[in-house]
Amino acid sequence: MDVSGGSGQPRSGNDEPAEHSADPTAPATGPTDPSGPEPDTPAPRADDTGKDRGDGPDSDSTPGPGEPAGPRHPAPGEPAGPEHPAPEHRSLAHSGIAKGDPPEPRPKEPGGGILMGRPFGVPVYVAPSWFLVAALITWVFGGQLDRVLPELGAARYLVSLFFAVAFYASVLVHELAHTVAAIRFKLPVRRIQLQFFGGVSEIEKEAETPGREFVLAFVGPLLSLVLAGLFYLAMKPVQPGTVPGVLLAGLMISNLIVAIFNLLPGLPLDGGRMLRAVVWKISGRPMTGTVAAAWVGRALAVAVLIGLPLLNQSGALGGSGEDVGGMDTVTDALLAAILAAIIWTGAGNSLRMARLREHLPELRARTLTRRAVPVENDTPLSEALRRANAAGARALVVVDADGHPLSLVREAAIVGVPEHRRPWVAVSGLAQELTDGMRVSAELAGEELLDVLRATPATEYLVVEESGEIYGVLSAADVERAFVKAMARPTA
């Protein structure tokens, strides 16, 4: 399934977490895979030299730098899942590929469990939930071995544990297929995580064409089918009823189930991604493909919830219907409910992520930037605010004697200075030194803008023209509010 960690909105501020902690809803893409008060800020105003500068969010109710700022309502909380979670390719043993999800601020080395290695340079993690599943597989498969190979005794659980590890190694191959395809298409992969009910390949960008989307989704089930075939061929020279024979048969069947389940045509499964690609190709709109595949996925979730227990009781999935007891019925219903919940949630996440991607182009640095006035280090705060109010500006940039920007005066710091102390407080004491990552081009927009802000989390950024001239100051809080407003508008 698609679990994108790819294009989220920036989290405001790494230096003033108390004032800038709001984080608008970001996609969580997979079964993988909130906010405090902050001072409200006014929208940018048009100035004499920057007529393209737009009115930022909440301009009608927010004060300027010289006025006391009221608390801002926190943005909606971010979901656990997909964080970031993110659209996803998911299967019984495949929790999703994260593609095209909005990027969120995160450490350079994303965690997610125990680091097992870096095939193709992509970190592979084993989540704590995997150990629960491994124990469950060991117990269930051990019970089956007791009927087939009773002479093993307690050693059957060691054989079962080996099967659990080998099965998840197959899941890893499934995920690596998605990863290699993504790398081939120059789509960055954040990580692979093995977890409850499968694995997640978190791909940070969406495929550019429906053809690539189809290939990216199909390679996972294809590799699972190939593995099932290889295990079948390996069974030929092995005597049935032996430990190797039982293990190879179990791995063949499990990989076949993974492949078939993933090919079901509903999001967030790989088959849903393939259906999305087909509808995208026909309609010319990725959102149309997502809506179609997501609703098929929801219908599939209902079918799994109702149909799986009925099929098992009827004996259609193997075994005799007369042998099904009360505990087996409860287990079947619980398994069906878990699978249905995963599919239903993933389908909803895919819809939300697609809607987010459609609105990303509406976020433009030039439109959201606040006009700023330059002040020198030793300028009293009261004088700096007077100049800003006189010029209709809403931000302060500290410059040197030659007019080169040195730092940005933090809005949260201004609010924290009582008005009677402002004549004796220099702006340099309230400023954050500029780093390269805090200089943003006025031409940035959409996902490219969010990627730049995510790379260097801060509360404010200096926006510059291509010539290097100061255009203004971009507040992360303004970007968040604009993002929330865009998401609230219906999709065309």
C-alpha positions in Angstrom: 0.0 0.0 0.0 1.1 3.6 -0.3 2.6 5.1 2.7 4.0 8.3 1.7 6.3 10.2 3.9 6.9 12.4 1.0 5.3 15.8 1.1 4.0 17.1 4.3 3.8 20.5 5.7 6.5 22.0 7.9 6.3 21.8 11.6 6.7 25.2 13.1 9.7 26.1 15.1 12.6 24.3 16.6 13.6 27.1 18.9 10.3 28.1 20.4 8.3 24.9 20.8 5.9 26.3 23.2 4.7 29.0 20.9 5.0 27.2 17.6 4.1 23.6 18.0 1.0 23.3 15.8 1.3 20.7 13.1 -1.5 20.5 10.5 -2.7 17.2 9.5 -0.2 15.3 7.6 -0.6 12.1 5.7 0.1 8.9 7.4 0.6 6.2 4.9 0.4 2.8 6.2 -0.4 1.0 9.3 3.0 2.1 10.0 3.1 4.1 9.8 -0.8 17.9 18.2 -0.4 21.0 19.1 0.0 23.8 21.6 -1.0 27.5 21.6 1.1 30.0 19.7 0.8 33.7 19.1 -1.4 34.5 16.2 0.2 36.4 13.3 -1.3 38.7 10.7 -1.2 38.2 7.0 1.3 39.8 4.8 0.3 43.1 3.2 1.0 44.4 -0.2 3.8 46.9 -0.3 5.2 49.4 -2.7 7.7 47.1 -4.2 6.1 43.7 -3.9 2.6 43.9 -5.3 2.5 40.2 -5.7 2.7 39.7 -2.0 -0.5 38.0 -0.9 -2.7 38.4 2.1 -1.7 35.6 4.6 -4.1 33.7 6.7 -6.3 35.3 9.4 -5.3 38.8 8.4 -8.6 40.2 9.6 -8.1 39.1 13.2 -4.4 39.2 13.9 -2.3 42.1 15.2 0.8 43.6 13.7 4.2 43.3 15.3 3.6 46.4 17.4 0.4 45.1 18.9 -0.1 42.3 21.4 -0.7 39.0 19.7 -3.5 36.7 20.9 -3.3 33.0 21.1 -3.7 31.0 17.8 -5.9 28.0 17.8 -3.9 24.9 17.3 -4.0 23.1 14.0 -5.7 19.8 13.7 -3.6 16.9 15.3 -1.4 14.8 13.1 -2.6 11.1 12.7 -0.4 7.9 14.1 0.2 6.4 11.2 0.8 6.9 8.7 2.2 9.4 10.5 3.0 10.5 8.6 1.4 7.1 7.5 0.8 8.4 4.0 -1.5 6.3 0.2 0.0 2.8 0.5 0.4 -0.5 -1.1 -0.6 -3.0 1.5 -1.0 -6.7 1.7 -1.5 -9.5 4.2 2.3 -9.4 4.6 2.7 -6.0 3.0 1.7 -2.9 4.9 2.5 -0.5 2.2 4.7 1.6 0.1 4.8 5.1 1.1 4.6 7.3 -2.0 3.6 10.8 -2.5 2.8 11.6 1.0 3.5 15.0 2.3 6.9 15.4 3.9 7.1 15.9 7.6 9.9 17.2 9.7 11.9 14.2 10.9 15.4 13.2 11.9 17.9 12.4 9.1 17.8 8.8 10.2 14.2 7.8 10.7 13.7 5.3 13.5 11.0 2.7 13.7 12.4 -0.3 15.6 15.6 -2.3 15.4 17.9 -1.4 12.4 18.7 -4.6 10.5 20.7 -3.3 7.6 20.8 -0.9 4.6 20.2 -2.8 1.4 20.5 -0.4 -1.6 21.3 2.3 1.0 17.7 2.1 2.5 17.5 1.4 6.3 15.4 -1.7 7.2 13.8 -1.7 10.6 12.0 -4.4 12.5 9.1 -2.9 14.5 8.4 -4.2 18.0 5.0 -5.5 16.7 6.9 -7.9 14.6 7.9 -10.0 17.6 4.2 -10.3 18.6 3.4 -11.6 15.1 6.5 -13.9 15.1 5.3 -15.4 18.4 1.8 -15.9 17.0 3.1 -17.6 13.8 5.4 -19.8 15.9 2.5 -20.9 18.1 0.0 -21.5 15.2 2.5 -23.2 12.9 3.9 -25.3 15.8 0.4 -26.7 16.3 0.2 -27.7 12.7 3.6 -29.3 12.9 2.4 -31.3 15.9 -0.2 -33.0 13.7 2.1 -33.5 10.7 5.4 -34.3 12.5 4.5 -35.4 16.0 8.0 -36.9 16.5 9.5 -33.4 16.7 8.1 -32.8 20.2 9.1 -29.4 21.6 11.6 -28.9 18.8 8.6 -28.0 16.5 8.6 -24.5 18.0 12.2 -23.9 16.8 11.1 -25.1 13.3 8.1 -22.8 13.5 10.3 -19.8 14.6 12.5 -20.5 11.6 9.4 -20.4 9.4 8.3 -17.1 10.9 11.7 -15.5 10.1 11.8 -17.0 6.6 8.3 -15.8 5.9 9.2 -12.2 6.9 12.4 -12.5 4.8 10.0 -13.1 1.9 8.0 -10.0 2.9 11.3 -8.1 2.9 12.0 -9.3 -0.7 8.5 -8.0 -1.6 9.3 -4.6 -0.1 12.7 -4.5 -1.8 11.0 -5.0 -5.1 9.0 -1.7 -4.5 12.2 0.0 -3.3 14.3 -1.0 -6.3 11.6 0.2 -8.6 11.3 3.5 -6.7 15.1 4.0 -6.9 15.0 3.2 -10.6 12.4 5.9 -11.1 14.5 8.3 -8.9 11.9 8.4 -6.1 13.6 8.7 -2.6 12.9 5.9 -0.2 13.0 6.8 3.5 13.0 3.4 5.0 11.5 -0.2 5.0 9.8 -1.4 8.2 8.7 -4.9 9.0 5.8 -4.8 11.3 2.4 -6.3 12.3 0.8 -8.0 9.2 3.6 -7.1 6.9 6.0 -4.5 5.8 6.1 -0.8 4.7 8.4 0.8 2.1 8.1 4.5 2.7 8.6 6.2 -0.7 8.7 10.0 -0.3 7.4 11.0 -3.8 4.5 10.0 -6.0 5.2 8.4 -9.3 5.1 11.0 -12.1 3.0 8.9 -14.6 0.3 6.2 -14.3 2.6 3.8 -16.0 5.3 4.1 -13.4 2.6 3.9 -10.7 1.4 0.6 -12.1 4.9 -0.8 -12.3 5.8 0.4 -8.8 2.7 -1.4 -7.4 3.0 -4.5 -9.5 6.6 -5.5 -8.8 5.8 -6.4 -5.2 3.1 -9.1 -5.9 5.2 -10.2 -8.9 8.2 -11.0 -6.6 5.9 -12.8 -4.2 4.6 -15.0 -7.1 8.2 -15.6 -8.2 9.2 -16.7 -4.6 6.1 -19.0 -4.5 7.3 -20.6 -7.7 10.9 -21.0 -6.5 9.7 -22.7 -3.3 7.5 -25.0 -5.3 10.4 -26.0 -7.5 12.6 -26.6 -4.4 9.9 -29.0 -3.0 10.2 -31.3 -6.0 13.4 -33.1 -4.9 12.4 -33.0 -1.2 10.6 -35.9 0.4 7.1 -34.9 1.7 6.4 -35.2 5.4 9.9 -34.1 6.4 10.8 -30.8 8.0 12.3 -29.3 4.8 9.2 -30.4 2.9 6.8 -28.8 5.3 8.8 -25.6 5.5 9.0 -25.2 1.7 5.3 -26.0 1.3 4.4 -23.4 4.0 6.6 -20.7 2.4 5.2 -21.5 -1.0 1.6 -21.2 0.2 2.2 -18.1 2.3 3.9 -16.2 -0.6 1.1 -17.2 -2.9 -1.4 -15.8 -0.4 0.6 -12.6 -0.1 0.7 -12.1 -3.9 -3.1 -12.8 -4.3 -4.1 -10.7 -1.4 -2.0 -7.8 -2.7 -3.5 -8.0 -6.1 -7.0 -7.3 -4.9 -8.1 -4.1 -6.6 -8.6 -1.8 -3.7 -6.5 0.8 -1.9 -4.3 0.5 0.1 -3.3 -2.8 -1.5 -0.9 -3.0 -4.4 -3.9 -4.0 -6.6 -5.6 -0.8 -5.6 -2.5 1.2 -6.7 -2.7 -0.7 -10.0 -6.4 0.2 -10.4 -5.6 3.8 -9.5 -3.0 3.9 -12.3 -5.5 2.5 -14.8 -8.2 5.0 -13.9 -5.6 7.8 -13.8 -4.5 6.9 -17.3 -8.1 6.8 -18.6 -9.3 10.0 -16.9 -6.1 11.9 -16.9 -6.5 12.9 -13.3 -4.7 11.0 -10.4 -7.4 12.1 -8.0 -10.1 10.4 -10.0 -8.1 7.2 -9.9 -7.6 7.5 -6.1 -11.3 8.1 -5.4 -12.2 5.0 -7.5 -9.6 2.7 -5.9 -10.3 4.0 -2.4 -14.0 3.2 -2.6 -13.3 -0.2 -4.1 -10.9 -0.7 -1.1 -13.7 0.2 1.4 -16.0 -2.3 -0.3 -13.2 -4.8 -0.1 -12.9 -4.1 3.7 -16.6 -4.9 4.2 -16.3 -8.0 2.1 -13.3 -9.2 4.2 -15.1 -8.5 7.4 -18.2 -10.5 6.5 -16.8 -13.0 4.0 -13.7 -14.3 5.6 -15.4 -15.9 8.6 -18.2 -17.3 6.4 -15.7 -18.8 3.9 -13.7 -20.5 6.7 -16.8 -21.9 8.4 -17.9 -23.3 5.0 -14.6 -25.1 4.6 -13.8 -23.2 1.3 -10.4 -22.1 2.7 -9.4 -25.7 3.6 -10.4 -27.9 6.5 -13.9 -29.1 7.3 -16.7 -26.8 8.4 -17.7 -29.4 11.0 -14.3 -29.0 12.8 -14.7 -25.3 13.3 -15.3 -24.7 17.0 -16.2 -21.7 19.1 -12.6 -20.5 19.6 -11.9 -20.9 15.9 -14.9 -18.8 15.0 -13.8 -16.0 17.4 -10.3 -16.1 15.9 -11.6 -15.9 12.4 -13.8 -13.0 13.2 -10.9 -11.2 15.0 -8.6 -11.7 12.1 -11.2 -10.5 9.6 -11.9 -7.4 11.7 -8.2 -6.5 11.9 -7.7 -7.0 8.1 -10.9 -5.0 7.3 -9.8 -2.2 9.7 -6.4 -2.0 8.0 -7.9 -1.9 4.5 -10.6 0.6 5.4 -8.2 3.0 7.2 -5.7 2.7 4.4 -8.3 3.6 1.8 -9.3 6.7 3.8 -5.7 7.7 4.2 -5.1 7.4 0.5 -8.1 9.7 -0.2 -6.8 12.3 2.3 -3.3 12.2 0.8 -4.5 12.6 -2.7 -6.5 15.6 -1.7 -3.5 17.0 0.1 -1.4 16.6 -3.1 -4.0 18.4 -5.2 -3.9 21.4 -2.8 -0.1 21.6 -2.5 0.4 23.9 -5.5 -1.7 26.5 -3.6 1.1 27.1 -1.1 3.4 29.7 -2.6 6.2 31.4 -0.8 5.6 34.8 -2.6 1.9 34.8 -1.5 2.5 33.9 2.1 5.5 36.1 2.8 5.1 39.1 5.2 6.7 42.4 4.4 9.7 43.1 6.5 11.8 46.2 7.5 15.5 46.0 8.0 16.9 47.2 11.4 20.4 47.2 12.9 21.6 45.1 15.8 21.4 47.9 18.4 18.0 49.2 17.4 15.6 49.3 20.4 12.6 47.0 20.0 10.2 49.9 20.4 11.8 51.8 17.6 11.9 48.8 15.3 8.2 48.1 15.9 7.5 51.8 15.2 9.2 51.6 11.9 7.4 48.3 11.0 4.0 49.8 11.8 4.8 53.0 9.8 5.8 50.9 6.8 2.9 48.5 7.1 5.3 45.6 7.7 4.9 42.6 9.9 8.4 41.3 10.3 11.9 42.5 11.3 15.2 41.6 9.7 18.5 42.4 11.4 21.0 43.7 8.9 24.7 44.8 9.1 25.9 48.3 8.2 25.9 47.3 4.5 22.3 46.1 4.6 23.2 42.3 4.5 20.7 40.2 6.5 22.2 38.7 9.7 19.2 37.3 11.6 15.4 37.3 12.0 13.6 38.8 15.0 11.4 36.0 16.3 7.7 36.9 16.7 7.4 34.8 19.8 10.2 36.7 21.4 8.6 40.0 20.7 5.4 39.0 22.3 7.3 37.9 25.4 8.7 41.4 26.0 6.4 43.7 28.1 5.7 47.0 26.3 7.3 49.1 29.0 10.6 47.3 28.5 10.8 47.5 24.8 12.7 50.8 24.6 15.6 49.2 26.5 15.7 45.8 24.7 17.8 45.6 21.5 16.4 43.6 18.6 19.7 41.6 18.5 18.7 39.9 21.8 15.4 38.6 20.2 16.8 37.4 16.9 17.7 34.0 15.5 20.8 33.8 13.4 20.3 33.1 9.7 21.5 29.8 8.4 21.6 28.8 4.7 18.5 26.6 5.2 16.6 29.6 6.5 16.9 31.5 3.2 14.0 30.7 0.9 13.5 31.6 -2.7 10.3 33.7 -3.3 9.6 31.4 -6.3 9.2 28.2 -4.3 5.7 26.7 -4.2 3.9 23.4 -3.3 5.9 20.3 -2.5 9.2 22.0 -3.3 8.5 24.7 -0.7 7.6 22.2 1.9 10.7 20.1 1.2 12.9 23.2 1.8 11.1 24.1 5.1 11.2 20.5 6.3 15.0 20.3 5.7 15.6 23.2 8.2 12.7 23.5 10.8 12.4 27.0 12.1 9.7 29.5 13.1 10.6 32.1 10.4 12.5 32.1 7.1 14.0 34.9 5.1 12.5 35.1 1.6 14.8 36.4 -1.1 14.4 37.2 -4.8 16.6 35.5 -7.3 18.8 38.6 -7.3 19.4 38.1 -3.5 17.3 41.1 -2.6 15.2 40.7 0.6 11.6 40.1 -0.2 10.2 39.5 3.3 9.8 36.9 6.0 7.9 33.6 5.8 6.4 32.3 9.0 5.9 28.6 9.4 2.7 29.3 11.3 1.3 31.1 8.2 2.2 28.1 6.0 0.4 25.8 8.4 -2.7 27.9 8.4 -2.7 28.3 4.6 -2.4 24.5 4.4 -5.3 23.9 6.7 -7.5 26.3 4.8 -6.6 24.7 1.5 -7.4 21.3 2.8 -10.8 22.6 4.1 -11.9 23.6 0.6 -13.6 20.9 -1.5 -11.6 19.3 -4.2 -12.5 20.3 -7.7 
